[in-house]
Amino acid sequence: MPGSIPVINRMFRLQWEEAQAAWVLLYPEGMVQLNASAAEILTRIDGIKSVDDIQAELNAKYPDAEDLEQDVNEFFTHAQTLNWIDYV
């Protein structure tokens, strides 16, 4: 997974929702409001950057965060289980 390139699953659309003042994932049956950590990760997914690239960006933004790489990897595993993401 670390060298893999994640993409948002085609069944979902990531967008900023002004009414909730939060990033959300929209899908045919509803919406998932994302917490700040999930949004930090998912908004970096562009179909070009690998998981390693995203981790490097987050490490640069949050240099004092502990276990950041492990947390990001766990998030990607969880997001894939929920079908929020795929890999190309």
QUILIN-V382849 format. One record per residue. N is the residue number from 0. RES is the residue in one small letter. SS is DSSP state (hx for helix, st for strand, lp for the rest). PSI is psi in whole degrees, 0 to 359 (999 if undefined). Layout:
N,RES,SS,PSI  N,RES,SS,PSI
This chain:
0,m,lp,320  1,p,lp,321  2,g,lp,356  3,s,lp,155  4,i,st,113  5,p,st,152  6,v,st,152  7,i,st,133  8,n,lp,139  9,r,lp,341  10,m,lp,351  11,f,lp,154  12,r,st,124  13,l,st,127  14,q,st,157  15,w,st,128  16,e,st,106  17,e,lp,321  18,a,lp,325  19,q,lp,352  20,a,lp,47  21,a,st,159  22,w,st,143  23,v,st,158  24,l,st,118  25,l,st,142  26,y,st,166  27,p,lp,326  28,e,lp,357  29,g,st,214  30,m,st,144  31,v,st,120  32,q,st,126  33,l,lp,143  34,n,lp,173  35,a,hx,320  36,s,hx,314  37,a,hx,318  38,a,hx,319  39,e,hx,321  40,i,hx,307  41,l,hx,327  42,t,lp,347  43,r,lp,349  44,i,lp,120  45,d,lp,5  46,g,lp,1  47,i,lp,315  48,k,lp,141  49,s,st,170  50,v,hx,320  51,d,hx,318  52,d,hx,317  53,i,hx,318  54,q,hx,319  55,a,hx,318  56,e,hx,316  57,l,hx,323  58,n,hx,322  59,a,hx,322  60,k,hx,325  61,y,lp,70  62,p,lp,338  63,d,lp,1  64,a,lp,134  65,e,lp,144  66,d,lp,29  67,l,hx,314  68,e,hx,318  69,q,hx,316  70,d,hx,318  71,v,hx,315  72,n,hx,318  73,e,hx,321  74,f,hx,313  75,f,hx,320  76,t,hx,314  77,h,hx,316  78,a,hx,324  79,q,hx,322  80,t,hx,324  81,l,lp,1  82,n,lp,22  83,w,lp,329  84,i,st,159  85,d,st,177  86,y,st,143  87,v,lp,999
